[in-house]
Amino acid sequence: MPTEQQVLQVVSGDGEFNESGVRQFVSAAHIDTAGVDYQTIAITGPQSSGKSTLMNALFGTTFTEMDALKGRNQTTRGIWFAKSTKISEPVTMVMDLEGSDGRERGEDDTSFERQSSLFALAVADILLVNMWAKDIGREAGSGKPLLKTIFQVNLKLFTPAPNRRKTVLLFVFRDMTKTPLQQLKATWEEDLQRMWASITKPPHYDAYSFYDFFEVQYAALHNFEDREEDFRADVVTLRRRFTSDGEDSLVHVSQDALPGDAFALSLNKVWEVIKSQKDLNLPAHKVMVANIRCGEILNDQLRALQEDQAWTTLVQNAQQQLIPNFGNQASDLLESCLTGYEQEARYFEAGVRQSKQQELQGKLASMIRELFQQQLAHLHQKLMQAFKGDLGGSIVDKTQPFAQASEKQVTVLSG
């Protein structure tokens, strides 16, 4: 099983999702027990632009870095994950992507760079876009064609809700020049607006701006090779922004966040959507995840109830005798089961959560109905015995005529 210090290839260079490896990695990194107190940070950008170097410096990961002395070539292939060792709260998962515009795939094989970048955009809370400062103002060099594609396809496939869970886009300008950061930001802001205006959007998104879906932030870094000390000082300052209490923190609590025990499943489903190119949306993806997890939670709660000593005792006693205070005992056990479900499923899509809750209520009703019928049978038997005894005694003792004794017993039973 992977340890926290290891990196994991989540998606191979051929596009195969590592389902079992992701499950084991999430467990080893304790994401599955983190609730919603975790964040996912990814990076995209050109090949050999220092993405892995930056992520390792920021988060203490061990992604493979390019050796400049051996030439400039592809180092990262596919999509890789690691857990940050330099940020403890919130738990931070780091994603390193294969670089775009790589010579190894060539100009005719750009599908993976689009798929991987869209994957990062769909699952990351914070997406770093690694750019050379000197490329601001360029069309292809700044990566605008790729960004336009993933912005457009993201709207089509994942239909994000405006002004809800905004993805933070952190544009990292590498190898700063004499051009002031404010000037670079102004130029890039104009480009973002033009990109958004130029993409084809579903009609219901026409009235929304780029900033209704994304929070845009910036960082500037010195050249790693020529000014390494300055670069590392920049990194220390930038790292604070990935903590909850850091200055200009990028960490935001989202009501739409999935709990950690659904993280591996969510990654798998997002990649399936992207790979299959099905015209699905984010609510549909959420529904897929919620259906699976809420179903599992439902079954877990039912199993826990059936194995509860109080329940098994109630079942055994219900078969044998009339139980005093049966209603309260049964109600407490059923309420505990429903409360357990609500606590575990509270973060999942509301419609699915409520539907599964109704299903659970139906199953619980079926379970208690049998016990209730047994209790009715015991009560009926006890009443009939009492009726026969009292009626028979009255007749034998000749204290009352039969008709009068019968009428009296009926009145007692019905009253």
Contacts in CASP RR format, 6 or more apart in sequence:
PFRMAT RR
TARGET T0000
AUTHOR 0000-0000-0000
METHOD contacts of the structure
MODEL  1
MPTEQQVLQVVSGDGEFNESGVRQFVSAAHIDTAGVDYQTIAITGPQSSG
KSTLMNALFGTTFTEMDALKGRNQTTRGIWFAKSTKISEPVTMVMDLEGS
DGRERGEDDTSFERQSSLFALAVADILLVNMWAKDIGREAGSGKPLLKTI
FQVNLKLFTPAPNRRKTVLLFVFRDMTKTPLQQLKATWEEDLQRMWASIT
KPPHYDAYSFYDFFEVQYAALHNFEDREEDFRADVVTLRRRFTSDGEDSL
VHVSQDALPGDAFALSLNKVWEVIKSQKDLNLPAHKVMVANIRCGEILND
QLRALQEDQAWTTLVQNAQQQLIPNFGNQASDLLESCLTGYEQEARYFEA
GVRQSKQQELQGKLASMIRELFQQQLAHLHQKLMQAFKGDLGGSIVDKTQ
PFAQASEKQVTVLSG
1 24 0 8 1.000
1 27 0 8 1.000
1 28 0 8 1.000
2 8 0 8 1.000
2 21 0 8 1.000
2 24 0 8 1.000
2 25 0 8 1.000
2 28 0 8 1.000
2 29 0 8 1.000
3 28 0 8 1.000
4 28 0 8 1.000
4 29 0 8 1.000
4 30 0 8 1.000
4 83 0 8 1.000
4 85 0 8 1.000
5 62 0 8 1.000
5 85 0 8 1.000
6 25 0 8 1.000
6 62 0 8 1.000
6 82 0 8 1.000
7 61 0 8 1.000
7 62 0 8 1.000
7 63 0 8 1.000
7 80 0 8 1.000
7 81 0 8 1.000
7 82 0 8 1.000
7 96 0 8 1.000
8 18 0 8 1.000
8 21 0 8 1.000
8 22 0 8 1.000
8 25 0 8 1.000
8 80 0 8 1.000
8 81 0 8 1.000
8 82 0 8 1.000
9 18 0 8 1.000
9 78 0 8 1.000
9 79 0 8 1.000
9 80 0 8 1.000
10 17 0 8 1.000
10 18 0 8 1.000
10 22 0 8 1.000
10 79 0 8 1.000
10 80 0 8 1.000
10 81 0 8 1.000
10 95 0 8 1.000
10 267 0 8 1.000
11 17 0 8 1.000
11 18 0 8 1.000
11 78 0 8 1.000
11 79 0 8 1.000
11 116 0 8 1.000
11 119 0 8 1.000
11 271 0 8 1.000
12 18 0 8 1.000
12 77 0 8 1.000
12 78 0 8 1.000
13 77 0 8 1.000
13 78 0 8 1.000
13 98 0 8 1.000
13 112 0 8 1.000
15 78 0 8 1.000
15 112 0 8 1.000
15 115 0 8 1.000
15 275 0 8 1.000
17 267 0 8 1.000
17 268 0 8 1.000
17 271 0 8 1.000
17 272 0 8 1.000
17 275 0 8 1.000
19 264 0 8 1.000
19 268 0 8 1.000
22 81 0 8 1.000
22 264 0 8 1.000
22 267 0 8 1.000
22 268 0 8 1.000
23 264 0 8 1.000
25 81 0 8 1.000
25 264 0 8 1.000
26 32 0 8 1.000
26 260 0 8 1.000
26 263 0 8 1.000
26 264 0 8 1.000
29 83 0 8 1.000
29 91 0 8 1.000
29 93 0 8 1.000
30 91 0 8 1.000
31 38 0 8 1.000
31 83 0 8 1.000
31 91 0 8 1.000
31 93 0 8 1.000
31 260 0 8 1.000
31 263 0 8 1.000
32 260 0 8 1.000
32 261 0 8 1.000
32 263 0 8 1.000
32 264 0 8 1.000
33 260 0 8 1.000
33 261 0 8 1.000
34 90 0 8 1.000
34 91 0 8 1.000
34 259 0 8 1.000
34 260 0 8 1.000
35 259 0 8 1.000
35 260 0 8 1.000
35 261 0 8 1.000
35 347 0 8 1.000
36 253 0 8 1.000
36 254 0 8 1.000
36 257 0 8 1.000
36 258 0 8 1.000
36 259 0 8 1.000
36 260 0 8 1.000
36 347 0 8 1.000
37 89 0 8 1.000
37 90 0 8 1.000
37 91 0 8 1.000
38 90 0 8 1.000
38 91 0 8 1.000
38 92 0 8 1.000
38 93 0 8 1.000
38 260 0 8 1.000
38 263 0 8 1.000
39 90 0 8 1.000
39 91 0 8 1.000
39 92 0 8 1.000
39 93 0 8 1.000
39 125 0 8 1.000
39 126 0 8 1.000
39 242 0 8 1.000
39 251 0 8 1.000
40 92 0 8 1.000
40 93 0 8 1.000
40 95 0 8 1.000
40 123 0 8 1.000
40 124 0 8 1.000
40 125 0 8 1.000
40 126 0 8 1.000
41 59 0 8 1.000
41 84 0 8 1.000
41 92 0 8 1.000
41 93 0 8 1.000
41 94 0 8 1.000
41 95 0 8 1.000
41 124 0 8 1.000
41 125 0 8 1.000
41 126 0 8 1.000
41 127 0 8 1.000
41 128 0 8 1.000
41 242 0 8 1.000
42 94 0 8 1.000
42 95 0 8 1.000
42 96 0 8 1.000
42 97 0 8 1.000
42 120 0 8 1.000
42 123 0 8 1.000
42 124 0 8 1.000
42 126 0 8 1.000
42 127 0 8 1.000
42 128 0 8 1.000
43 51 0 8 1.000
43 54 0 8 1.000
43 55 0 8 1.000
43 95 0 8 1.000
43 96 0 8 1.000
43 97 0 8 1.000
43 120 0 8 1.000
43 127 0 8 1.000
43 128 0 8 1.000
43 129 0 8 1.000
43 130 0 8 1.000
44 51 0 8 1.000
44 97 0 8 1.000
44 99 0 8 1.000
44 100 0 8 1.000
44 116 0 8 1.000
44 117 0 8 1.000
44 120 0 8 1.000
44 127 0 8 1.000
44 128 0 8 1.000
44 129 0 8 1.000
44 130 0 8 1.000
45 51 0 8 1.000
45 97 0 8 1.000
45 99 0 8 1.000
45 100 0 8 1.000
45 117 0 8 1.000
45 129 0 8 1.000
45 130 0 8 1.000
45 131 0 8 1.000
45 143 0 8 1.000
46 99 0 8 1.000
46 100 0 8 1.000
46 101 0 8 1.000
46 102 0 8 1.000
46 130 0 8 1.000
46 132 0 8 1.000
46 141 0 8 1.000
46 143 0 8 1.000
47 74 0 8 1.000
47 98 0 8 1.000
47 99 0 8 1.000
47 100 0 8 1.000
47 101 0 8 1.000
47 102 0 8 1.000
47 103 0 8 1.000
48 66 0 8 1.000
48 72 0 8 1.000
48 73 0 8 1.000
48 74 0 8 1.000
48 75 0 8 1.000
48 99 0 8 1.000
49 99 0 8 1.000
49 130 0 8 1.000
49 131 0 8 1.000
49 132 0 8 1.000
49 174 0 8 1.000
50 65 0 8 1.000
50 66 0 8 1.000
50 130 0 8 1.000
50 174 0 8 1.000
50 224 0 8 1.000
51 76 0 8 1.000
51 96 0 8 1.000
51 97 0 8 1.000
51 99 0 8 1.000
51 128 0 8 1.000
51 130 0 8 1.000
52 63 0 8 1.000
52 64 0 8 1.000
52 65 0 8 1.000
52 66 0 8 1.000
52 75 0 8 1.000
52 76 0 8 1.000
52 96 0 8 1.000
53 65 0 8 1.000
53 66 0 8 1.000
53 224 0 8 1.000
54 128 0 8 1.000
54 130 0 8 1.000
54 172 0 8 1.000
54 174 0 8 1.000
54 221 0 8 1.000
54 235 0 8 1.000
55 61 0 8 1.000
55 63 0 8 1.000
55 94 0 8 1.000
55 96 0 8 1.000
56 62 0 8 1.000
56 63 0 8 1.000
56 65 0 8 1.000
57 231 0 8 1.000
57 232 0 8 1.000
57 235 0 8 1.000
58 84 0 8 1.000
58 86 0 8 1.000
58 235 0 8 1.000
58 238 0 8 1.000
58 239 0 8 1.000
58 242 0 8 1.000
59 82 0 8 1.000
59 84 0 8 1.000
59 85 0 8 1.000
59 86 0 8 1.000
59 87 0 8 1.000
59 92 0 8 1.000
59 94 0 8 1.000
59 239 0 8 1.000
59 242 0 8 1.000
60 84 0 8 1.000
60 85 0 8 1.000
60 86 0 8 1.000
61 82 0 8 1.000
61 83 0 8 1.000
61 84 0 8 1.000
61 85 0 8 1.000
61 94 0 8 1.000
61 96 0 8 1.000
62 82 0 8 1.000
63 76 0 8 1.000
63 80 0 8 1.000
63 82 0 8 1.000
63 96 0 8 1.000
64 75 0 8 1.000
64 76 0 8 1.000
65 75 0 8 1.000
66 72 0 8 1.000
66 73 0 8 1.000
66 75 0 8 1.000
68 225 0 8 1.000
73 103 0 8 1.000
73 104 0 8 1.000
74 98 0 8 1.000
74 99 0 8 1.000
74 102 0 8 1.000
74 103 0 8 1.000
74 104 0 8 1.000
76 96 0 8 1.000
76 97 0 8 1.000
76 98 0 8 1.000
76 99 0 8 1.000
77 98 0 8 1.000
78 97 0 8 1.000
78 98 0 8 1.000
78 112 0 8 1.000
78 116 0 8 1.000
79 95 0 8 1.000
79 96 0 8 1.000
79 97 0 8 1.000
79 98 0 8 1.000
79 116 0 8 1.000
79 119 0 8 1.000
79 120 0 8 1.000
80 95 0 8 1.000
80 96 0 8 1.000
80 97 0 8 1.000
81 93 0 8 1.000
81 94 0 8 1.000
81 95 0 8 1.000
81 96 0 8 1.000
82 93 0 8 1.000
82 94 0 8 1.000
82 96 0 8 1.000
83 91 0 8 1.000
83 92 0 8 1.000
83 93 0 8 1.000
83 94 0 8 1.000
84 92 0 8 1.000
84 93 0 8 1.000
84 94 0 8 1.000
86 239 0 8 1.000
87 239 0 8 1.000
87 242 0 8 1.000
87 243 0 8 1.000
89 243 0 8 1.000
89 244 0 8 1.000
90 244 0 8 1.000
90 251 0 8 1.000
92 242 0 8 1.000
93 263 0 8 1.000
95 120 0 8 1.000
95 123 0 8 1.000
95 124 0 8 1.000
97 116 0 8 1.000
97 117 0 8 1.000
97 120 0 8 1.000
98 112 0 8 1.000
98 113 0 8 1.000
98 116 0 8 1.000
99 113 0 8 1.000
100 110 0 8 1.000
100 113 0 8 1.000
100 117 0 8 1.000
100 143 0 8 1.000
100 146 0 8 1.000
101 113 0 8 1.000
101 143 0 8 1.000
105 112 0 8 1.000
105 113 0 8 1.000
110 146 0 8 1.000
113 146 0 8 1.000
114 146 0 8 1.000
114 149 0 8 1.000
114 150 0 8 1.000
114 153 0 8 1.000
115 274 0 8 1.000
115 275 0 8 1.000
117 146 0 8 1.000
117 150 0 8 1.000
118 150 0 8 1.000
118 153 0 8 1.000
118 154 0 8 1.000
118 157 0 8 1.000
118 274 0 8 1.000
119 270 0 8 1.000
119 271 0 8 1.000
119 274 0 8 1.000
120 127 0 8 1.000
121 127 0 8 1.000
121 150 0 8 1.000
121 154 0 8 1.000
121 167 0 8 1.000
122 154 0 8 1.000
122 157 0 8 1.000
122 158 0 8 1.000
122 270 0 8 1.000
122 274 0 8 1.000
122 282 0 8 1.000
123 266 0 8 1.000
123 267 0 8 1.000
123 270 0 8 1.000
124 167 0 8 1.000
125 167 0 8 1.000
125 168 0 8 1.000
125 251 0 8 1.000
125 252 0 8 1.000
125 254 0 8 1.000
125 257 0 8 1.000
126 167 0 8 1.000
126 168 0 8 1.000
126 170 0 8 1.000
126 242 0 8 1.000
126 250 0 8 1.000
127 167 0 8 1.000
127 168 0 8 1.000
127 169 0 8 1.000
127 170 0 8 1.000
128 170 0 8 1.000
128 172 0 8 1.000
129 147 0 8 1.000
129 169 0 8 1.000
129 170 0 8 1.000
129 171 0 8 1.000
129 172 0 8 1.000
130 172 0 8 1.000
130 174 0 8 1.000
131 142 0 8 1.000
131 143 0 8 1.000
131 171 0 8 1.000
131 172 0 8 1.000
131 173 0 8 1.000
131 174 0 8 1.000
132 173 0 8 1.000
132 174 0 8 1.000
132 175 0 8 1.000
133 173 0 8 1.000
133 174 0 8 1.000
133 175 0 8 1.000
133 176 0 8 1.000
133 177 0 8 1.000
133 179 0 8 1.000
133 184 0 8 1.000
133 220 0 8 1.000
134 175 0 8 1.000
134 177 0 8 1.000
135 141 0 8 1.000
135 142 0 8 1.000
135 143 0 8 1.000
136 142 0 8 1.000
136 173 0 8 1.000
136 179 0 8 1.000
136 184 0 8 1.000
136 187 0 8 1.000
136 188 0 8 1.000
137 187 0 8 1.000
137 188 0 8 1.000
137 191 0 8 1.000
139 145 0 8 1.000
142 188 0 8 1.000
142 191 0 8 1.000
144 191 0 8 1.000
144 195 0 8 1.000
147 195 0 8 1.000
148 195 0 8 1.000
148 198 0 8 1.000
148 199 0 8 1.000
151 195 0 8 1.000
151 196 0 8 1.000
151 199 0 8 1.000
152 199 0 8 1.000
152 200 0 8 1.000
152 201 0 8 1.000
154 160 0 8 1.000
155 199 0 8 1.000
155 201 0 8 1.000
155 202 0 8 1.000
155 205 0 8 1.000
156 202 0 8 1.000
156 279 0 8 1.000
157 273 0 8 1.000
157 274 0 8 1.000
157 278 0 8 1.000
157 279 0 8 1.000
157 280 0 8 1.000
157 281 0 8 1.000
158 273 0 8 1.000
158 280 0 8 1.000
158 281 0 8 1.000
158 282 0 8 1.000
158 285 0 8 1.000
159 202 0 8 1.000
159 281 0 8 1.000
159 282 0 8 1.000
159 283 0 8 1.000
160 213 0 8 1.000
160 282 0 8 1.000
161 256 0 8 1.000
161 282 0 8 1.000
162 205 0 8 1.000
162 208 0 8 1.000
162 212 0 8 1.000
162 213 0 8 1.000
163 212 0 8 1.000
164 254 0 8 1.000
164 255 0 8 1.000
164 256 0 8 1.000
165 254 0 8 1.000
165 255 0 8 1.000
165 256 0 8 1.000
165 257 0 8 1.000
166 213 0 8 1.000
166 214 0 8 1.000
166 215 0 8 1.000
166 252 0 8 1.000
167 213 0 8 1.000
167 214 0 8 1.000
167 215 0 8 1.000
168 214 0 8 1.000
168 215 0 8 1.000
168 217 0 8 1.000
168 250 0 8 1.000
168 252 0 8 1.000
169 214 0 8 1.000
169 215 0 8 1.000
169 216 0 8 1.000
169 217 0 8 1.000
170 217 0 8 1.000
170 218 0 8 1.000
170 219 0 8 1.000
170 250 0 8 1.000
171 188 0 8 1.000
171 216 0 8 1.000
171 217 0 8 1.000
171 218 0 8 1.000
171 219 0 8 1.000
172 218 0 8 1.000
172 219 0 8 1.000
172 220 0 8 1.000
172 221 0 8 1.000
173 181 0 8 1.000
173 184 0 8 1.000
173 218 0 8 1.000
173 219 0 8 1.000
173 220 0 8 1.000
173 221 0 8 1.000
174 221 0 8 1.000
174 223 0 8 1.000
175 221 0 8 1.000
175 222 0 8 1.000
175 223 0 8 1.000
176 220 0 8 1.000
176 221 0 8 1.000
176 222 0 8 1.000
176 223 0 8 1.000
181 218 0 8 1.000
181 220 0 8 1.000
184 220 0 8 1.000
185 218 0 8 1.000
189 216 0 8 1.000
192 210 0 8 1.000
192 216 0 8 1.000
193 210 0 8 1.000
195 210 0 8 1.000
196 209 0 8 1.000
196 210 0 8 1.000
210 216 0 8 1.000
215 252 0 8 1.000
217 241 0 8 1.000
217 248 0 8 1.000
217 250 0 8 1.000
219 234 0 8 1.000
219 238 0 8 1.000
219 241 0 8 1.000
220 234 0 8 1.000
221 231 0 8 1.000
221 234 0 8 1.000
221 235 0 8 1.000
221 238 0 8 1.000
222 230 0 8 1.000
222 231 0 8 1.000
222 234 0 8 1.000
223 231 0 8 1.000
224 231 0 8 1.000
240 246 0 8 1.000
240 247 0 8 1.000
240 249 0 8 1.000
241 247 0 8 1.000
241 248 0 8 1.000
241 249 0 8 1.000
241 250 0 8 1.000
242 249 0 8 1.000
242 250 0 8 1.000
242 251 0 8 1.000
243 249 0 8 1.000
243 251 0 8 1.000
244 251 0 8 1.000
257 347 0 8 1.000
258 266 0 8 1.000
258 286 0 8 1.000
258 289 0 8 1.000
258 347 0 8 1.000
258 348 0 8 1.000
259 347 0 8 1.000
259 348 0 8 1.000
261 293 0 8 1.000
262 289 0 8 1.000
262 293 0 8 1.000
262 347 0 8 1.000
262 348 0 8 1.000
265 289 0 8 1.000
265 292 0 8 1.000
265 293 0 8 1.000
266 285 0 8 1.000
266 289 0 8 1.000
269 285 0 8 1.000
269 288 0 8 1.000
269 289 0 8 1.000
270 285 0 8 1.000
273 280 0 8 1.000
273 285 0 8 1.000
283 349 0 8 1.000
286 348 0 8 1.000
286 349 0 8 1.000
287 349 0 8 1.000
287 352 0 8 1.000
289 348 0 8 1.000
289 349 0 8 1.000
290 348 0 8 1.000
290 349 0 8 1.000
290 351 0 8 1.000
290 352 0 8 1.000
290 353 0 8 1.000
291 352 0 8 1.000
291 356 0 8 1.000
293 345 0 8 1.000
293 348 0 8 1.000
294 345 0 8 1.000
294 348 0 8 1.000
294 352 0 8 1.000
294 353 0 8 1.000
294 356 0 8 1.000
295 356 0 8 1.000
297 341 0 8 1.000
297 344 0 8 1.000
297 345 0 8 1.000
297 356 0 8 1.000
298 341 0 8 1.000
298 356 0 8 1.000
298 359 0 8 1.000
298 360 0 8 1.000
298 363 0 8 1.000
300 344 0 8 1.000
301 337 0 8 1.000
301 338 0 8 1.000
301 340 0 8 1.000
301 341 0 8 1.000
301 344 0 8 1.000
301 360 0 8 1.000
302 337 0 8 1.000
302 360 0 8 1.000
302 363 0 8 1.000
302 364 0 8 1.000
304 337 0 8 1.000
305 311 0 8 1.000
305 333 0 8 1.000
305 334 0 8 1.000
305 336 0 8 1.000
305 337 0 8 1.000
305 364 0 8 1.000
306 312 0 8 1.000
308 333 0 8 1.000
310 329 0 8 1.000
310 333 0 8 1.000
311 333 0 8 1.000
314 323 0 8 1.000
314 326 0 8 1.000
314 329 0 8 1.000
314 330 0 8 1.000
314 333 0 8 1.000
314 371 0 8 1.000
315 371 0 8 1.000
317 323 0 8 1.000
318 326 0 8 1.000
318 371 0 8 1.000
318 374 0 8 1.000
318 375 0 8 1.000
319 374 0 8 1.000
321 378 0 8 1.000
322 375 0 8 1.000
322 378 0 8 1.000
322 379 0 8 1.000
322 382 0 8 1.000
323 329 0 8 1.000
323 375 0 8 1.000
326 371 0 8 1.000
326 375 0 8 1.000
330 368 0 8 1.000
330 371 0 8 1.000
330 372 0 8 1.000
334 364 0 8 1.000
334 368 0 8 1.000
337 360 0 8 1.000
337 364 0 8 1.000
338 357 0 8 1.000
338 360 0 8 1.000
338 361 0 8 1.000
338 364 0 8 1.000
341 356 0 8 1.000
341 357 0 8 1.000
341 360 0 8 1.000
342 357 0 8 1.000
345 353 0 8 1.000
345 356 0 8 1.000
345 357 0 8 1.000
346 353 0 8 1.000
383 413 0 8 1.000
387 409 0 8 1.000
387 413 0 8 1.000
390 409 0 8 1.000
390 412 0 8 1.000
391 405 0 8 1.000
391 406 0 8 1.000
391 409 0 8 1.000
392 405 0 8 1.000
393 399 0 8 1.000
394 400 0 8 1.000
394 405 0 8 1.000
394 408 0 8 1.000
395 402 0 8 1.000
395 405 0 8 1.000
400 408 0 8 1.000
END
